[in-house]
Amino acid sequence: MSDVNIAGRCTPMQQVDSTLWYCHHCSAIVSIQCTHAVREAFCPACVEGPLEFCGHFSGIPGLQLGNA
């Protein structure tokens, strides 16, 4: 099997919603990129939560998003 991409056969990427969140417990700033709206999130650093929603952003230049 080959990993070669064939031109014109790529599936277009879905619109990604990028949000910023803040943890009052450990002061972590967390970004979440997801194809659906996130209503509540918990801190991946200290596992406390919920995180405080800070707002949306358009993305980080040069960053490729993938499935986690």
N, C-alpha and C positions, 0 to 999 in steps of 0.2 A: 504494500500500500504506500502511496506517495503523499507527502505533505504539501505538494505543489498546488497553489490556488489557480483556478482557471478563470480568466477574465470573463466578467459578466455573469458569473455563477455565485456571487457573494450575496448573502441575505443582508438587507439594510438593517443597521443598528436601530433599535427602538430609542425614542426620546428618553433621556436620562434626567431625573430630577436630582439636583445636587443641593444638599442642605448642610448647614453648620449647626452644631450642638455644643453645649457647655456643661461640664460636670462641676457642681458646687462642692462636691466632696474632695476630689483630687485636683481640681483646676484643669482638667484635660479639655482640649478642644478637639472635637470629633467631626469629621466630614462623612456624610453618607451619600452615596450615589446609587440610585435605585430607579427602576422603571415604573414604580408605583409610589404613591404618596406614603410617607412614613408619619404616623401620628404620635408614636411614643417610642423612645429609644433608651437603652440602658448603657452605662459606661463600660466599654470593653477593657479598660485599664484597671478599674477597681471594683467592677461589678455592682456598683451602687447606682441608684437611679430613682426616678427617671431623669434623663438629661433635659436641660432647658434648651428649647428651640431658639436659635439666634437669627436664622434667615436663610435665604436661598443664594446661590452663586452660580455663575455660568460654567464653571469648570476650571481646571488648572491646565494651562497651555503645555502641550507635550505629554500629558498624562493619558495613557490608554486605559480605558475602563474594561474590566472583564468580569466574569462571574466569580463570586466568592463562595 
